[in-house]
Amino acid sequence: MSDGQSAYERLQKAAAEATEGAKLLALRTLRDVHWECAALEEEWSGRDEPGAEEVRAALARIRAKLAPAVTMPWSDR
């Protein structure tokens, strides 16, 4: 299965593709967690039981921390 590349070159290419795939997976995971927190925050918006305000505040803090990765995924901040 020789395509003109050495085994080392093929390995480098495979590693680069895996790295790029891992970055995309991490980004998608962060985005999904961000939006799940948004959904939970909305779900908790109508609750007035003890601790509800703390739950909403915690979800808002999580979303705020994840927001840069969701809105500007490739910047170095």
Secondary structure as the mmCIF struct_conf table of DSSP 4:
data_model
#
loop_
_struct_conf.conf_type_id
_struct_conf.id
_struct_conf.beg_label_comp_id
_struct_conf.beg_label_asym_id
_struct_conf.beg_label_seq_id
_struct_conf.end_label_comp_id
_struct_conf.end_label_asym_id
_struct_conf.end_label_seq_id
BEND BEND1 GLY A 4 GLY A 4
HELX_RH_AL_P HELX_RH_AL_P1 ALA A 7 TRP A 44
TURN_TY1_P TURN_TY1_P1 SER A 45 GLY A 46
BEND BEND2 GLU A 49 GLU A 49
TURN_TY1_P TURN_TY1_P2 PRO A 50 GLY A 51
HELX_RH_AL_P HELX_RH_AL_P2 ALA A 52 THR A 71
BEND BEND3 MET A 72 MET A 72
TURN_TY1_P TURN_TY1_P3 PRO A 73 TRP A 74
#
